Amino acid sequence: MEATVVRTGTEGKTWGGGNEPLGASYGKMMMWFFILSDALTFSGFLAAYGFSRFKFADIWPIADEVFNHFPFLHGVDAPMYYVALMTFILIFSSVTMVLAVDAGHHMKKGKVTFYMLLTILGGLIFVGSQAWEWSNFISGEYGAVTTTGGNILQIVDGDGERVALEEIAIDRASARIEHNENEGVWFEEGPGLPTYSLEEVQAGFMANDNLLIRTGNIGEDGEKIILSREESLEKMATEAIGVVEGANLSHNEYGPPLFADFFFFITGFHGFHVFSGVVINIIIFFNVVLGTYERRGTYEMVEKVGLYWHFVDLVWVFVFTFFYLV
């Protein structure tokens, strides 16, 4: 059987894409390459998180109990509401970016300016909301007790509701001894020092018969295991070694340190992308206002930064799903 070869154009020429393969300019192709490489990076981070999440599934914090704050509603249990609002704002900013790109295709400078401004505002609100969430995560709300095995003991009342350390701690003047240099002890003050000592928390816990210990382990019903009063007293007296408030890279009141490590790294890395996108959008916005792209006869720069912004939004959907919902 003979094969028939059909050649078009110049004899022997095999490339017909010219300077715009697939109908895309060089700039848009490079943006797609960057997005692909960045997607692989985020995929690696989320895969590592998923592996750790399911490896320690029996002690992993419950997201609804950690991210249950809402601005100006102190003490109100609003699980995931604020994170959902942040997600909506970011997705809405992606919609305004689509409208800006479409207006650019029709060479409507006024509409491009307006929708770019809305996109920037959405990005700034998201970054500010993420900073507020970080602040709450770092400072904590209730506090907990650490054990010799590195586990977390949370204090609850008879109804299973969390109780803050400040509500039970009994002040003891001798609980802490101030170290001086002339005593041969080097002491460094800093934010890592808990508000209450372990002795103050233990004294308050033992004085209130209604208090119980909730471990970090998850039972068959999907809830954290709450010990009996006798078991709670024994655990508080024999295993407690310190007090922890909030979270940092070494320990946190919510559960395993790995949880806080992933939270800071993944959400921080994504937040950096959003902040970078806002800065780039601001630059493009001023170029639109100055008429730079109007004179060029094309708003392709808006389209290229739009690709990046859509990618950032899409990544947050995966972060939101993996980190907050699963």
Residue pairs with C-beta under 8 A, 6 or more apart in sequence:
7 13
8 16
9 16
19 25
19 26
20 26
21 29
22 29
24 32
25 300
27 300
27 301
27 304
28 300
28 303
28 304
28 307
31 304
31 307
31 308
32 307
34 308
35 307
35 308
35 311
38 273
38 311
39 311
39 315
42 269
42 270
42 315
42 318
42 319
45 265
45 266
45 269
46 266
46 318
46 319
46 322
48 262
49 262
49 266
49 322
49 323
50 322
50 326
52 258
52 262
53 60
53 322
53 326
56 256
56 258
57 218
58 217
58 218
59 151
59 216
59 217
59 218
59 255
59 256
60 218
60 255
60 256
60 259
61 216
61 254
61 255
61 256
61 259
62 218
62 224
63 79
63 80
63 323
63 324
63 325
64 79
64 80
65 79
65 162
65 254
66 137
66 254
67 79
67 80
67 82
67 83
67 133
67 137
67 324
68 77
68 78
68 79
68 80
69 78
69 82
69 133
69 136
69 141
70 76
70 78
70 81
70 82
71 82
71 132
80 324
80 325
82 129
82 133
83 133
83 320
83 324
85 129
86 126
86 129
86 130
86 133
87 316
87 317
87 320
89 122
89 125
89 126
89 129
90 122
90 123
90 126
90 274
90 312
90 313
90 316
91 313
91 317
92 122
93 118
93 119
93 121
93 122
93 123
93 126
93 309
93 313
94 309
94 310
94 313
96 115
96 116
96 118
96 119
96 122
97 115
97 116
97 119
97 306
97 309
97 310
98 306
98 310
99 111
99 115
100 111
100 112
100 115
100 116
100 119
100 302
100 306
101 299
101 302
101 303
101 306
103 111
103 112
103 115
103 299
104 112
104 293
104 298
104 299
104 300
104 302
104 303
105 299
107 294
107 297
107 299
109 288
109 291
109 294
112 288
112 299
112 302
113 285
113 288
113 289
116 281
116 284
116 285
116 288
116 302
117 285
119 281
119 309
120 278
120 281
120 282
120 285
123 274
123 275
123 277
123 278
123 281
123 309
124 278
126 274
127 271
127 274
127 275
127 278
130 267
130 271
130 274
131 271
133 267
134 264
134 267
134 268
137 246
137 247
137 260
137 263
138 246
138 247
138 248
139 245
139 246
140 245
140 246
140 247
140 252
140 253
141 162
141 164
142 154
142 155
142 162
142 163
142 164
142 165
142 253
143 164
143 165
143 166
143 194
143 195
143 196
143 243
143 244
143 245
143 246
143 253
144 152
144 153
144 154
144 155
144 165
144 243
144 244
144 245
144 253
145 152
145 153
145 154
145 155
145 198
145 201
145 236
145 240
145 242
145 243
145 244
146 152
146 153
146 240
146 241
146 242
146 243
146 244
146 251
147 153
147 235
147 239
147 240
147 241
148 239
148 241
149 239
150 256
150 257
151 215
151 216
152 215
152 216
152 244
152 252
152 253
152 254
152 255
153 213
153 214
153 215
153 216
153 235
153 236
153 239
153 240
154 162
154 213
154 214
154 215
154 216
154 224
154 253
155 162
155 163
155 165
155 168
155 201
155 205
155 211
155 212
155 213
155 214
156 162
156 163
156 211
156 212
156 213
156 214
156 226
157 163
157 210
157 211
157 212
158 210
158 212
160 214
160 226
162 214
163 211
165 195
165 196
165 201
165 243
165 245
166 195
166 196
168 201
168 204
168 205
168 208
168 211
169 196
169 200
169 201
169 203
169 204
170 200
170 203
170 204
170 207
171 200
172 197
172 199
172 200
172 203
175 197
175 199
175 200
176 197
178 187
179 185
179 186
179 187
180 187
192 248
194 242
194 243
194 244
194 245
195 245
196 243
197 243
198 240
198 241
198 242
198 243
201 240
201 243
202 236
202 237
202 240
205 211
205 232
205 233
205 236
206 233
206 236
209 229
211 232
212 226
212 227
212 228
212 229
212 232
213 226
213 227
213 231
213 232
213 235
213 236
214 224
214 225
214 226
214 227
215 224
215 225
215 226
215 227
216 224
216 255
216 256
217 224
217 225
218 224
218 225
219 225
227 235
244 251
244 252
244 253
245 253
246 252
246 253
247 253
247 254
247 260
247 263
248 260
249 257
249 260
249 261
249 264
250 257
251 257
251 260
252 259
252 260
254 260
262 323
263 323
266 319
266 323
267 319
267 323
270 312
270 315
270 316
270 319
273 312
273 315
274 312
274 316
277 305
277 308
277 309
277 312
280 305
280 308
281 305
281 309
284 301
284 302
284 305
287 293
287 301
288 299
288 302
293 299
293 300
293 301
293 302
